[in-house]
Amino acid sequence: MVWQGIQEFLVRVRNKKRPLAGLALVATCITVAACALYLTVRDPHVVAGLDHPDGPRVRLVQEFVGIEGFETTLYYDNGDGRWRWYYFDHDDSYWRHADAGYEGPEISIGTAARGAAINTAQHVVTITNDEIGYRQRPLSADIADLPSGLD
């Protein structure tokens, strides 16, 4: 009789702990996934890049900036070895990939909804973003260092 009571008590305790154990397992999995994601995307990474045969090079770079998400930046080198920096978005989502290509003096990089077109003959960069439309700047933008390891 006593043994049966102990067994029933243990079964009740075990059943009460099961939901807590499941919750702890889910919380642990979410924490591990968040840490893995952070370790994967914390460093600046090239989403897309292109080296034009005539010399110009372009890189679309994202860097994780915390709660705001990602900062997306366009770097352009017209062949003189100096990278020019173009602001793209400071509160961006993660870009899994983007396309890059060229046709004559026109270099395009990005996706259908957002990206950049660089006209090396007219010395103009046009940045398009689905939220703000587009903006155009001369290619003589701010000289900047490309983050190390992304060349």
DSSP file (Angstrom, degrees, kcal/mol; ACC not computed):
  #  RESIDUE AA STRUCTURE BP1 BP2  ACC     N-H-->O    O-->H-N    N-H-->O    O-->H-N    TCO  KAPPA ALPHA  PHI   PSI    X-CA   Y-CA   Z-CA
    1    1 A M     >        0   0    0      0, 0.0     4,-1.8     0, 0.0     5,-0.1   0.000 360.0 360.0 360.0 -46.8    0.0    0.0    0.0
    2    2 A V  H  >  +     0   0    0      2,-0.2     4,-2.4     1,-0.2     5,-0.2   0.923 360.0  52.6 -64.9 -43.5    2.7    2.4    0.9
    3    3 A W  H  > S+     0   0    0      1,-0.2     4,-2.4     2,-0.2    -1,-0.2   0.898 107.9  51.2 -59.2 -41.2    4.8    1.4   -2.1
    4    4 A Q  H  > S+     0   0    0      1,-0.2     4,-2.3     2,-0.2    -1,-0.2   0.885 109.4  50.8 -65.1 -37.9    1.7    2.1   -4.4
    5    5 A G  H  X S+     0   0    0     -4,-1.8     4,-2.4     2,-0.2    -2,-0.2   0.888 110.1  49.6 -65.0 -40.7    1.3    5.6   -2.8
    6    6 A I  H  X S+     0   0    0     -4,-2.4     4,-2.7     2,-0.2    -2,-0.2   0.913 110.7  50.2 -65.2 -41.9    5.0    6.4   -3.4
    7    7 A Q  H  X S+     0   0    0     -4,-2.4     4,-2.3     2,-0.2    -2,-0.2   0.920 111.1  48.1 -62.9 -42.9    4.7    5.3   -7.0
    8    8 A E  H  X S+     0   0    0     -4,-2.3     4,-2.3     2,-0.2    -1,-0.2   0.903 111.9  50.6 -63.6 -40.2    1.5    7.4   -7.6
    9    9 A F  H  X S+     0   0    0     -4,-2.4     4,-2.6     2,-0.2    -2,-0.2   0.930 110.8  48.2 -62.2 -45.5    3.3   10.4   -6.0
   10   10 A L  H  X S+     0   0    0     -4,-2.7     4,-2.7     1,-0.2    -1,-0.2   0.876 110.4  51.9 -63.4 -37.4    6.4    9.9   -8.2
   11   11 A V  H  X S+     0   0    0     -4,-2.3     4,-2.3     2,-0.2    -1,-0.2   0.915 110.8  48.1 -64.8 -42.2    4.1    9.7  -11.3
   12   12 A R  H  X S+     0   0    0     -4,-2.3     4,-1.8     2,-0.2    -2,-0.2   0.917 113.6  46.7 -63.6 -43.7    2.4   12.9  -10.3
   13   13 A V  H  X S+     0   0    0     -4,-2.6     4,-1.8     1,-0.2    -2,-0.2   0.923 112.5  50.5 -64.4 -43.2    5.7   14.7   -9.7
   14   14 A R  H  X S+     0   0    0     -4,-2.7     4,-1.2     1,-0.2    -2,-0.2   0.896 109.6  50.4 -62.3 -40.8    7.1   13.4  -13.0
   15   15 A N  H  < S+     0   0    0     -4,-2.3    -1,-0.2     1,-0.2    -2,-0.2   0.843 109.5  51.3 -67.3 -33.3    4.0   14.5  -14.9
   16   16 A K  H  X S+     0   0    0     -4,-1.8     4,-0.7     1,-0.2    -1,-0.2   0.839 109.9  49.5 -72.5 -32.1    4.3   18.0  -13.4
   17   17 A K  H  X S+     0   0    0     -4,-1.8     4,-2.7     1,-0.2     5,-0.2   0.734  94.0  76.0 -78.8 -22.0    7.9   18.3  -14.4
   18   18 A R  H  X S+     0   0    0     -4,-1.2     4,-2.5     1,-0.2     5,-0.2   0.921  94.3  47.3 -60.0 -47.7    7.4   17.3  -18.0
   19   19 A P  H  > S+     0   0    0      0, 0.0     4,-2.3     0, 0.0    -1,-0.2   0.907 114.4  48.7 -61.3 -37.7    5.9   20.6  -19.2
   20   20 A L  H  X S+     0   0    0     -4,-0.7     4,-2.5     2,-0.2    -2,-0.2   0.889 110.6  50.4 -67.4 -38.0    8.7   22.5  -17.4
   21   21 A A  H  X S+     0   0    0     -4,-2.7     4,-2.2     2,-0.2    -1,-0.2   0.903 111.0  49.1 -66.0 -40.1   11.3   20.2  -19.0
   22   22 A G  H  X S+     0   0    0     -4,-2.5     4,-2.3    -5,-0.2    -2,-0.2   0.906 111.8  48.8 -64.0 -42.0    9.8   20.8  -22.4
   23   23 A L  H  X S+     0   0    0     -4,-2.3     4,-2.6     2,-0.2    -2,-0.2   0.905 111.1  50.1 -64.1 -42.0    9.8   24.5  -21.9
   24   24 A A  H  X S+     0   0    0     -4,-2.5     4,-2.3     2,-0.2    -2,-0.2   0.890 110.1  51.1 -63.4 -38.6   13.4   24.4  -20.8
   25   25 A L  H  X S+     0   0    0     -4,-2.2     4,-2.3     2,-0.2    -2,-0.2   0.917 111.1  47.2 -64.9 -43.4   14.3   22.4  -23.9
   26   26 A V  H  X S+     0   0    0     -4,-2.3     4,-2.4     2,-0.2    -2,-0.2   0.921 112.5  49.6 -63.5 -44.4   12.6   24.9  -26.2
   27   27 A A  H  X S+     0   0    0     -4,-2.6     4,-2.2     1,-0.2    -2,-0.2   0.894 111.2  49.8 -62.3 -40.0   14.3   27.9  -24.4
   28   28 A T  H  X S+     0   0    0     -4,-2.3     4,-2.5     2,-0.2    -1,-0.2   0.916 110.5  49.4 -64.8 -43.5   17.7   26.1  -24.7
   29   29 A C  H  X S+     0   0    0     -4,-2.3     4,-2.5     2,-0.2    -2,-0.2   0.906 111.4  49.1 -62.8 -42.2   17.2   25.5  -28.4
   30   30 A I  H  X S+     0   0    0     -4,-2.4     4,-2.5     2,-0.2    -1,-0.2   0.905 112.0  49.1 -64.1 -41.7   16.2   29.1  -29.1
   31   31 A T  H  X S+     0   0    0     -4,-2.2     4,-2.3     2,-0.2    -2,-0.2   0.921 112.2  47.3 -64.2 -44.9   19.2   30.4  -27.1
   32   32 A V  H  X S+     0   0    0     -4,-2.5     4,-2.5     2,-0.2    -2,-0.2   0.912 113.1  49.1 -63.6 -42.4   21.6   28.1  -29.0
   33   33 A A  H  X S+     0   0    0     -4,-2.5     4,-2.5     2,-0.2    -2,-0.2   0.910 111.3  49.4 -64.0 -42.1   20.1   29.1  -32.4
   34   34 A A  H  X S+     0   0    0     -4,-2.5     4,-2.4     2,-0.2    -2,-0.2   0.906 112.3  48.0 -64.1 -41.5   20.3   32.8  -31.5
   35   35 A C  H  X S+     0   0    0     -4,-2.3     4,-2.5     2,-0.2    -2,-0.2   0.912 112.0  49.5 -64.9 -42.3   24.0   32.4  -30.5
   36   36 A A  H  X S+     0   0    0     -4,-2.5     4,-1.6     2,-0.2    -2,-0.2   0.912 111.8  48.7 -63.4 -42.5   24.8   30.5  -33.7
   37   37 A L  H  X S+     0   0    0     -4,-2.5     4,-2.2     2,-0.2    -2,-0.2   0.926 111.8  49.4 -62.6 -44.7   23.1   33.1  -35.8
   38   38 A Y  H  X S+     0   0    0     -4,-2.4     4,-1.4     1,-0.2    -2,-0.2   0.924 111.0  48.7 -61.0 -45.0   25.0   35.9  -34.1
   39   39 A L  H  < S+     0   0    0     -4,-2.5     4,-0.2     1,-0.2    -1,-0.2   0.799 113.1  49.8 -65.7 -27.9   28.3   34.1  -34.5
   40   40 A T  H  < S+     0   0    0     -4,-1.6    -2,-0.2    -5,-0.2    -1,-0.2   0.883 123.2  25.8 -77.5 -40.1   27.5   33.6  -38.2
   41   41 A V  H  < S+     0   0    0     -4,-2.2    23,-0.8     1,-0.1    -2,-0.2   0.348  90.7  96.7-110.6   5.5   26.5   37.1  -39.1
   42   42 A R  S  < S+     0   0    0     -4,-1.4    22,-0.2    -5,-0.2    -1,-0.1   0.831  75.8  67.3 -69.4 -30.7   28.3   39.4  -36.6
   43   43 A D  S    S-     0   0    0     -4,-0.2    21,-0.1    -3,-0.2    19,-0.1  -0.590 100.8 -92.4 -88.2 150.7   31.3   40.2  -38.9
   44   44 A P        -     0   0    0      0, 0.0     2,-0.3     0, 0.0    19,-0.2  -0.330  50.3-172.5 -57.1 141.0   30.9   42.2  -42.1
   45   45 A H  E     -A   62   0A   0     17,-2.5    17,-2.6    -4,-0.1     2,-0.6  -0.990  27.4-113.7-140.4 148.9   30.2   40.0  -45.1
   46   46 A V  E     -A   61   0A   0     -2,-0.3    15,-0.2    15,-0.2     3,-0.1  -0.709  22.7-174.8 -83.0 120.5   30.0   40.5  -48.9
   47   47 A V  E    S-     0   0A   0     13,-3.3    51,-0.8    -2,-0.6     2,-0.3   0.873  74.8 -10.1 -79.4 -40.9   26.5   39.9  -50.1
   48   48 A A  E     -A   60   0A   0     12,-1.1    12,-3.0    49,-0.2    -1,-0.4  -0.983  67.2-178.6-155.4 150.6   27.6   40.3  -53.7
   49   49 A G  E     -A   59   0A   0     -2,-0.3     2,-0.3    10,-0.2    10,-0.2  -0.987   5.3-167.7-150.6 158.2   30.6   41.5  -55.6
   50   50 A L  E     -A   58   0A   0      8,-2.5     8,-2.5    -2,-0.3     2,-0.6  -0.985  12.9-156.8-151.2 136.4   31.9   42.1  -59.1
   51   51 A D  E     -A   57   0A   0     -2,-0.3     6,-0.2     6,-0.2    -2,-0.0  -0.946  24.5-145.2-112.4 108.1   35.2   42.8  -60.7
   52   52 A H    >   -     0   0    0      4,-2.9     3,-2.0    -2,-0.6    -2,-0.0  -0.461  16.0-126.0 -72.1 141.6   34.6   44.5  -64.0
   53   53 A P  T 3  S+     0   0    0      0, 0.0    -1,-0.1     0, 0.0     4,-0.0   0.762 108.8  60.0 -61.1 -24.1   37.1   43.6  -66.8
   54   54 A D  T 3  S-     0   0    0      2,-0.1    -2,-0.0     1,-0.0    -3,-0.0   0.446 127.2 -92.1 -84.4   0.5   37.9   47.3  -67.4
   55   55 A G  S <  S+     0   0    0     -3,-2.0    24,-0.2     1,-0.4    22,-0.0  -0.135  84.0 121.8 122.3 -40.7   39.1   47.8  -63.8
   56   56 A P        -     0   0    0      0, 0.0    -4,-2.9     0, 0.0    -1,-0.4  -0.248  39.2-165.3 -62.0 146.9   36.2   48.9  -61.6
   57   57 A R  E     -AB  51  77A   0     20,-3.0    20,-3.0    -6,-0.2     2,-0.4  -0.973   4.3-170.3-130.0 146.5   35.2   46.7  -58.6
   58   58 A V  E     -AB  50  76A   0     -8,-2.5    -8,-2.5    -2,-0.3     2,-0.4  -0.998   4.0-174.2-139.7 142.3   32.1   46.8  -56.5
   59   59 A R  E     -AB  49  75A   0     16,-2.5    16,-3.1    -2,-0.4     2,-0.6  -1.000  15.4-153.1-136.5 133.6   31.1   45.1  -53.2
   60   60 A L  E     -AB  48  74A   0    -12,-3.0   -13,-3.3    -2,-0.4   -12,-1.1  -0.944  28.9-171.8-103.6 115.0   27.7   45.1  -51.4
   61   61 A V  E     -AB  46  73A   0     12,-3.1    12,-3.0    -2,-0.6     2,-0.4  -0.870  14.3-164.4-117.9 139.2   28.6   44.6  -47.7
   62   62 A Q  E     -AB  45  72A   0    -17,-2.6   -17,-2.5    -2,-0.4     2,-0.4  -0.955   4.0-172.7-120.8 144.2   26.4   43.9  -44.7
   63   63 A E  E     - B   0  71A   0      8,-1.9     8,-2.9    -2,-0.4     2,-0.4  -0.999  27.1-121.9-135.0 133.1   27.3   44.3  -41.1
   64   64 A F  E     + B   0  70A   0    -23,-0.8     6,-0.2    -2,-0.4     3,-0.1  -0.598  27.8 179.5 -73.8 125.6   25.2   43.2  -38.1
   65   65 A V        -     0   0    0      4,-2.9     3,-0.4    -2,-0.4     2,-0.4   0.144  41.6-110.5-117.0  18.2   24.7   46.3  -35.8
   66   66 A G  S >  S+     0   0    0      3,-0.5     3,-2.0     1,-0.2    -1,-0.3  -0.723  84.5   4.9  98.7-139.8   22.5   44.7  -33.1
   67   67 A I  T 3  S+     0   0    0     -2,-0.4    -1,-0.2     1,-0.3     3,-0.1   0.757 125.2  61.6 -60.1 -27.6   18.9   45.4  -32.4
   68   68 A E  T 3  S-     0   0    0     -3,-0.4     2,-0.6     1,-0.2    -1,-0.3   0.690 104.0-133.5 -73.4 -17.6   18.5   47.6  -35.5
   69   69 A G    <   -     0   0    0     -3,-2.0    -4,-2.9    22,-0.1    -3,-0.5  -0.901  52.1  -8.7 106.6-123.9   19.5   44.7  -37.8
   70   70 A F  E     -BC  64  92A   0     22,-2.3    22,-2.9    -2,-0.6     2,-0.6  -0.886  47.5-140.9-121.7 145.7   22.0   45.1  -40.5
   71   71 A E  E     -B   63   0A   0     -8,-2.9    -8,-1.9    -2,-0.4     2,-0.5  -0.926  21.9-156.9-100.6 124.0   23.8   48.1  -42.1
   72   72 A T  E     +BC  62  89A   0     17,-3.3    17,-1.9    -2,-0.6    16,-1.4  -0.893  15.1 178.4-106.7 129.5   24.1   47.7  -45.8
   73   73 A T  E     -BC  61  87A   0    -12,-3.0   -12,-3.1    -2,-0.5     2,-0.5  -0.974  21.7-143.1-133.9 141.8   26.9   49.5  -47.6
   74   74 A L  E     -BC  60  86A   0     12,-2.5    12,-2.4    -2,-0.4     2,-0.4  -0.918  15.9-166.3-105.1 127.9   28.0   49.7  -51.2
   75   75 A Y  E     -BC  59  85A   0    -16,-3.1   -16,-2.5    -2,-0.5     2,-0.4  -0.937   6.4-174.9-113.2 138.5   31.8   50.0  -51.8
   76   76 A Y  E     -BC  58  84A   0      8,-2.1     8,-3.0    -2,-0.4     2,-0.5  -0.998  13.0-172.4-137.3 132.4   33.1   51.0  -55.3
   77   77 A D  E     -BC  57  83A   0    -20,-3.0   -20,-3.0    -2,-0.4     6,-0.2  -0.986  11.9-158.1-122.0 118.2   36.7   51.1  -56.6
   78   78 A N        -     0   0    0      4,-0.5     5,-0.1    -2,-0.5    -1,-0.1   0.349  62.9 -81.7 -81.7  10.3   36.9   52.7  -60.1
   79   79 A G  S    S+     0   0    0    -24,-0.2    -1,-0.1     3,-0.2    -2,-0.0   0.347 112.1  99.2 110.4  -4.0   40.3   51.0  -60.7
   80   80 A D  S    S-     0   0    0      2,-0.3     3,-0.1     0, 0.0   -25,-0.0   0.418  96.8-110.1 -94.4   2.8   42.5   53.4  -58.8
   81   81 A G  S    S+     0   0    0      1,-0.2     2,-0.5     0, 0.0    -4,-0.0   0.438  83.7 115.6  86.3  -0.6   42.7   51.2  -55.7
   82   82 A R        -     0   0    0     63,-0.1    -4,-0.5    61,-0.0     2,-0.3  -0.903  58.3-141.1-106.1 126.9   40.7   53.6  -53.6
   83   83 A W  E     -C   77   0A   0     -2,-0.5    61,-2.8    61,-0.5     2,-0.4  -0.671   9.6-151.4 -86.4 137.2   37.3   52.4  -52.3
   84   84 A R  E     -CD  76 143A   0     -8,-3.0    -8,-2.1    -2,-0.3     2,-0.4  -0.889  11.5-139.2-107.6 140.7   34.4   54.8  -52.2
   85   85 A W  E     -C   75   0A   0     57,-2.9     2,-0.4    -2,-0.4    57,-0.4  -0.834  16.8-173.7-105.8 133.2   31.7   54.3  -49.6
   86   86 A Y  E     -C   74   0A   0    -12,-2.4   -12,-2.5    -2,-0.4     2,-0.2  -0.987  24.0-128.1-129.0 123.3   27.9   54.7  -50.3
   87   87 A Y  E     +C   73   0A   0     -2,-0.4   -14,-0.2   -14,-0.2     3,-0.1  -0.449  34.7 163.9 -65.4 136.0   25.3   54.5  -47.6
   88   88 A F  E     -     0   0A   0    -16,-1.4     2,-0.3     1,-0.2   -15,-0.2   0.694  60.3 -25.7-117.4 -60.6   22.5   52.1  -48.5
   89   89 A D  E     -C   72   0A   0    -17,-1.9   -17,-3.3     1,-0.1     3,-0.3  -0.950  36.5-167.0-160.4 138.6   20.5   51.3  -45.4
   90   90 A H  E    S+     0   0A   0     -2,-0.3   -25,-0.1   -19,-0.2    -1,-0.1   0.547  93.0  44.4-103.4 -10.5   21.2   51.3  -41.6
   91   91 A D  E    S+     0   0A   0    -22,-0.1    -1,-0.2   -19,-0.1   -20,-0.2  -0.415  86.5 145.5-129.1  54.5   18.1   49.3  -40.5
   92   92 A D  E     -C   70   0A   0    -22,-2.9   -22,-2.3    -3,-0.3     2,-0.2  -0.465  46.4-119.4 -97.8 162.2   18.1   46.6  -43.1
   93   93 A S        -     0   0    0    -24,-0.2     2,-0.3    -2,-0.2    -1,-0.1  -0.500  48.7 -77.9 -89.9 168.7   17.1   42.9  -43.0
   94   94 A Y        -     0   0    0     -2,-0.2     2,-0.7     1,-0.1     3,-0.1  -0.501  40.0-146.3 -71.1 128.9   19.6   40.1  -43.8
   95   95 A W        -     0   0    0     -2,-0.3     3,-0.1     1,-0.2   -33,-0.1  -0.872   8.2-166.2 -95.1 117.7   20.3   39.6  -47.5
   96   96 A R        -     0   0    0     -2,-0.7     2,-0.3     1,-0.3    -1,-0.2   0.906  70.0 -24.5 -70.2 -40.5   20.9   36.0  -48.2
   97   97 A H        -     0   0    0     -3,-0.1     2,-0.3   -49,-0.0    -1,-0.3  -0.976  56.4-160.8-161.3 166.5   22.3   36.8  -51.6
   98   98 A A        -     0   0    0    -51,-0.8     2,-0.3    -2,-0.3    13,-0.2  -0.958  22.8-115.6-148.1 163.2   22.2   39.4  -54.4
   99   99 A D  E     -E  110   0B   0     11,-2.8    11,-2.7    -2,-0.3     2,-0.4  -0.730  22.7-168.5-102.6 152.2   23.1   39.4  -58.1
  100  100 A A  E     +E  109   0B   0     -2,-0.3     2,-0.3     9,-0.2     9,-0.2  -0.999  19.7 141.6-139.4 139.4   25.9   41.4  -59.8
  101  101 A G  E     -E  108   0B   0      7,-2.6     7,-2.8    -2,-0.4     2,-0.3  -0.965  28.3-140.3-162.6 174.7   26.5   41.9  -63.4
  102  102 A Y  E     -E  107   0B   0     -2,-0.3     2,-0.3     5,-0.2     5,-0.2  -0.992   9.1-171.3-146.9 153.3   27.5   44.4  -66.0
  103  103 A E  E >  S-E  106   0B   0      3,-2.4     3,-1.8    -2,-0.3    -2,-0.0  -0.861  72.0 -48.5-143.9 106.7   26.7   45.5  -69.5
  104  104 A G  T 3  S-     0   0    0     -2,-0.3    -1,-0.1     1,-0.3     0, 0.0  -0.490 124.8 -16.3  63.9-130.7   29.1   48.0  -71.1
  105  105 A P  T 3  S+     0   0    0      0, 0.0    15,-2.6     0, 0.0     2,-0.6   0.491 117.2  98.2 -83.8  -1.5   29.8   50.8  -68.6
  106  106 A E  E <   -EF 103 119B   0     -3,-1.8    -3,-2.4    13,-0.2     2,-0.5  -0.780  52.0-171.7 -94.4 120.9   26.8   49.9  -66.4
  107  107 A I  E     -EF 102 118B   0     11,-3.0    11,-3.4    -2,-0.6     2,-0.4  -0.942   4.8-169.7-109.0 129.1   27.4   47.8  -63.3
  108  108 A S  E     +EF 101 117B   0     -7,-2.8    -7,-2.6    -2,-0.5     2,-0.3  -0.946   8.8 171.6-120.5 143.6   24.3   46.5  -61.4
  109  109 A I  E     +EF 100 116B   0      7,-2.4     7,-3.0    -2,-0.4     2,-0.3  -0.988  38.4  41.8-149.1 137.3   24.3   44.8  -58.0
  110  110 A G  E    S-EF  99 115B   0    -11,-2.7   -11,-2.8    -2,-0.3     5,-0.3  -0.944  80.7 -57.3 133.6-153.3   21.4   43.9  -55.7
  111  111 A T        -     0   0    0      3,-3.5    -2,-0.1    -2,-0.3   -13,-0.1  -0.577  56.1 -89.1-119.4-176.8   18.0   42.3  -56.0
  112  112 A A  S    S+     0   0    0     -2,-0.2     3,-0.1     1,-0.2    -1,-0.0   0.858 126.0  40.7 -64.7 -34.0   14.9   43.2  -58.0
  113  113 A A  S    S+     0   0    0      1,-0.2     2,-0.3    15,-0.0    -1,-0.2   0.748 126.8  13.6 -88.7 -25.6   13.6   45.4  -55.1
  114  114 A R  S    S+     0   0    0     15,-0.2    -3,-3.5    16,-0.1     2,-0.3  -0.998  76.9  95.6-154.0 145.6   16.8   47.1  -54.0
  115  115 A G  E     -FG 110 128B   0     13,-2.5    13,-2.8    -2,-0.3     2,-0.3  -0.978  54.6 -82.9 167.5-157.9   20.3   47.5  -55.3
  116  116 A A  E     -FG 109 127B   0     -7,-3.0    -7,-2.4    -2,-0.3     2,-0.5  -0.995  15.0-155.9-145.2 148.0   22.5   49.9  -57.2
  117  117 A A  E     -FG 108 126B   0      9,-2.6     9,-3.0    -2,-0.3     2,-0.6  -0.995  14.0-164.1-123.7 125.1   23.4   50.8  -60.7
  118  118 A I  E     -FG 107 125B   0    -11,-3.4   -11,-3.0    -2,-0.5     2,-0.8  -0.941   5.4-162.4-114.0 120.4   26.8   52.3  -61.4
  119  119 A N  E  >> -FG 106 124B   0      5,-3.0     5,-1.7    -2,-0.6     4,-1.1  -0.874   4.9-174.1-102.7 104.9   27.4   54.1  -64.7
  120  120 A T  T  45S+     0   0    0    -15,-2.6    -1,-0.2    -2,-0.8   -14,-0.1   0.755  82.6  55.0 -72.1 -23.8   31.2   54.3  -65.0
  121  121 A A  T  45S+     0   0    0    -16,-0.2    -1,-0.2     1,-0.2   -15,-0.1   0.887 117.8  33.8 -75.0 -39.3   30.9   56.4  -68.2
  122  122 A Q  T  45S-     0   0    0      2,-0.2    -2,-0.2   -17,-0.1    -1,-0.2   0.508 104.9-128.9 -92.9  -5.9   28.7   59.1  -66.6
  123  123 A H  T  <5 +     0   0    0     -4,-1.1    16,-2.1     1,-0.2     2,-0.4   0.923  63.8 128.9  58.3  49.2   30.4   58.7  -63.1
  124  124 A V  E   < -GH 119 138B   0     -5,-1.7    -5,-3.0    14,-0.3     2,-0.4  -0.988  45.5-157.4-135.8 141.6   27.1   58.3  -61.3
  125  125 A V  E     -GH 118 137B   0     12,-2.9    12,-2.6    -2,-0.4     2,-0.5  -0.982   7.7-163.1-116.3 132.2   25.7   55.7  -58.8
  126  126 A T  E     -GH 117 136B   0     -9,-3.0    -9,-2.6    -2,-0.4     2,-0.5  -0.966   5.5-162.7-115.5 118.5   22.0   55.2  -58.5
  127  127 A I  E     -GH 116 135B   0      8,-2.8     8,-2.1    -2,-0.5     2,-0.4  -0.883   5.4-165.6-103.9 126.9   20.9   53.4  -55.3
  128  128 A T  E     +GH 115 134B   0    -13,-2.8   -13,-2.5    -2,-0.5     2,-0.4  -0.910   9.8 175.7-114.7 140.7   17.3   52.0  -55.3
  129  129 A N  E  >  - H   0 133B   0      4,-3.2     4,-2.2    -2,-0.4     3,-0.3  -0.993  34.4-131.9-143.1 133.5   15.5   50.8  -52.2
  130  130 A D  T  4 S+     0   0    0     -2,-0.4   -16,-0.1     1,-0.2     4,-0.1   0.701 107.1  47.0 -61.4 -19.4   11.9   49.6  -52.1
  131  131 A E  T  4 S+     0   0    0      2,-0.1    -1,-0.2     1,-0.1     3,-0.1   0.827 124.5  24.5 -90.3 -35.2   11.2   51.8  -49.1
  132  132 A I  T  4 S-     0   0    0      1,-0.3     2,-0.6    -3,-0.3    -2,-0.2   0.438  94.1-131.7-113.7  -0.2   12.7   55.1  -50.2
  133  133 A G  E  <  -H  129   0B   0     -4,-2.2    -4,-3.2     2,-0.0    -1,-0.3  -0.758  54.5 -42.2  85.9-123.9   12.7   55.0  -54.0
  134  134 A Y  E     -H  128   0B   0     -2,-0.6     2,-0.3    -6,-0.2    -6,-0.2  -0.969  43.1-164.7-142.8 159.6   16.0   56.0  -55.4
  135  135 A R  E     -H  127   0B   0     -8,-2.1    -8,-2.8    -2,-0.3     2,-0.4  -0.991  12.6-146.8-141.8 148.6   18.8   58.5  -55.0
  136  136 A Q  E     +H  126   0B   0     -2,-0.3   -10,-0.2   -10,-0.2    -2,-0.0  -0.939  17.7 174.4-121.1 137.2   21.7   59.4  -57.3
  137  137 A R  E     -H  125   0B   0    -12,-2.6   -12,-2.9    -2,-0.4     4,-0.1  -0.961  35.5-102.6-136.4 153.7   25.2   60.5  -56.3
  138  138 A P  E     -H  124   0B   0      0, 0.0     3,-0.3     0, 0.0   -14,-0.3  -0.413  35.1-115.7 -70.0 155.5   28.4   61.2  -58.2
  139  139 A L  S    S+     0   0    0    -16,-2.1     2,-0.6     1,-0.2   -15,-0.1   0.569 102.6  85.3 -70.1  -7.6   31.0   58.5  -58.1
  140  140 A S        +     0   0    0    -17,-0.3    -1,-0.2   -56,-0.0     3,-0.1  -0.142  65.9 144.2 -86.2  42.2   33.4   60.8  -56.2
  141  141 A A        -     0   0    0     -2,-0.6   -55,-0.1    -3,-0.3    -2,-0.0  -0.018  60.4 -46.9 -72.2-177.6   31.8   59.9  -52.9
  142  142 A D        -     0   0    0    -57,-0.4   -57,-2.9   -58,-0.1     2,-0.3  -0.220  56.3-124.3 -56.6 132.3   33.6   59.5  -49.6
  143  143 A I  B     +D   84   0A   0    -59,-0.2     2,-0.3    -3,-0.1   -59,-0.3  -0.629  43.1 168.5 -74.4 134.2   36.9   57.5  -49.7
  144  144 A A        -     0   0    0    -61,-2.8   -61,-0.5    -2,-0.3     2,-0.5  -0.970  38.1-104.6-146.9 158.9   36.7   54.7  -47.2
  145  145 A D        -     0   0    0     -2,-0.3     3,-0.1   -63,-0.1   -63,-0.1  -0.740  33.4-127.5 -85.4 130.9   38.5   51.5  -46.2
  146  146 A L        -     0   0    0     -2,-0.5     3,-0.1     1,-0.1     5,-0.1  -0.622  42.6 -94.4 -70.4 132.9   36.9   48.3  -47.3
  147  147 A P    >   -     0   0    0      0, 0.0     3,-1.5     0, 0.0     4,-0.1  -0.194  55.3 -89.8 -51.6 141.7   36.5   46.1  -44.1
  148  148 A S  T 3  S+     0   0    0      1,-0.2    -3,-0.0     2,-0.1     0, 0.0  -0.183 109.1  22.1 -59.5 142.4   39.5   43.8  -43.9
  149  149 A G  T 3  S+     0   0    0     -3,-0.1    -1,-0.2     1,-0.0    -3,-0.0   0.430  98.0  94.6  85.1   0.3   39.2   40.4  -45.6
  150  150 A L    <         0   0    0     -3,-1.5    -2,-0.1     1,-0.2    -1,-0.0   0.396 360.0 360.0-105.5   2.7   36.4   41.5  -48.0
  151  151 A D              0   0    0     -4,-0.1    -1,-0.2    -5,-0.1    -3,-0.1   0.506 360.0 360.0 -70.5 360.0   38.6   42.4  -51.0
